[in-house]
Structure formats: structure tokens, C-alpha cells
Amino acid sequence: MGLLKAANGTALEWVDVEKAPYSSDYDPVMALAQNHIFFLNVPGVPAGSADIYVIHCKPKHKHMLW
């Protein structure tokens, strides 16, 4: 995602590596920050805190960054 500077018509492949740990009645409130997703208002998480997940993007081509 760090190399993506503008939207385009190419789809990104997503892999579901595990089930969400929330009950089916949780109505997610999410915030996106580069490669992190913050889940807010999660049951059992203290006020002012958030669950954070990291998005791992596996590029089809390996690039060397200097």
C-alpha cells in the first residue's frame, strides 16, 4: 500500500487469515491509517482504547527500495 499513490482499476487480492473476534451483533466503527485499521467501540475494550489490525499487502512483484 505504501507504493500506491493514486487509485486505479487494479484489484488488490485479500486473504482472510482469521475470523473477526467480535460477536455478530457488533456494529463496527472503523478508522483507517495507512496499513492499520482501528476498531472503535468494541465490547469489552476500555473507553478511549481501540483494537488495531495491521494490513499486510503481498505484492505480485518484488521491488527493491533504496
Protein Blocks (a to p, Z undefined) as FASTA:
>chain_A
ZZpmbdcfbdcddddfbdcfbdfklccddddehjaccdehiehiaghiacddddddddfb
dcddZZ
